[in-house]
């Protein structure tokens, strides 16, 4: 039996090294033809070489999504995707390629994926036809559309005005953001106040939800600013913050349990 000829698409050197070490255990006779870190490099390689027996492909490459390779050229090789996306995102992969591997890669997962490849090859041999991923052109396009793009990092600084100057203020220094009369005010832990050009709706998307929580329609608070919760009439919660905002901060009965869960971590 000829050794398995494998093309690896991976832009992280440690991940590529680990994958090759695992391959040496899972398939000792496998031959790694090339390790490529860009979409452009993969397209050029596939255009000038015979199709490999298998492609092991990360989702993120140095110049874009590896899925662009499969939409820009006809790939006849089976593909095992590797990814650092969480389990929700991985559901999109189930109808495509042979399998996916969740980083950090584990030997047992790689062995199982290669076993699945052997089953596919056996079916192909029985049918005496070349390998084609079922509905590959349609499914890969759908996968590309459905795949969440890498999330932008949460905001870590704000540019605030102090007199005639602008100052960079770390988000960690923000105790809370309050919206009143169509103006959003940032209060720092040491009691300073600044007007910022963001709505609370925008800030909800920009701020790390493990540290910031929208307590009600008027206010988003950071965890260290919360001093205590006081039961209030009708199942509501009164939230005492430091520094204290201009108005009482009440959390609705419906949102009370979510606030408690956020505070507990």
Secondary structure, 3 states (H helix, E strand, C coil): CCCCEEEEECCCHHHHHHHHHHHHHHCCCCEEEEEECCHHHHHHHHHHCCCCCEEEEECEECCEECHHHHHHCCCCCEEEEEECCCHHHHHHHCCCCCEEEECCCCHHHHHHHHHHHHHHHHHHHHHCCCCCCCCHHHHHHHHHHHCCCCCCCCCCEEEEEECCEEEEEEHHHEEEEEEECCEEEEEECCCCEEEECCCHHHHHHHCCCCCEEECCCCEEEEHHHEEEEEECHHHCEEEEECCCCCCCEEECHHHHHHHHHHHHC
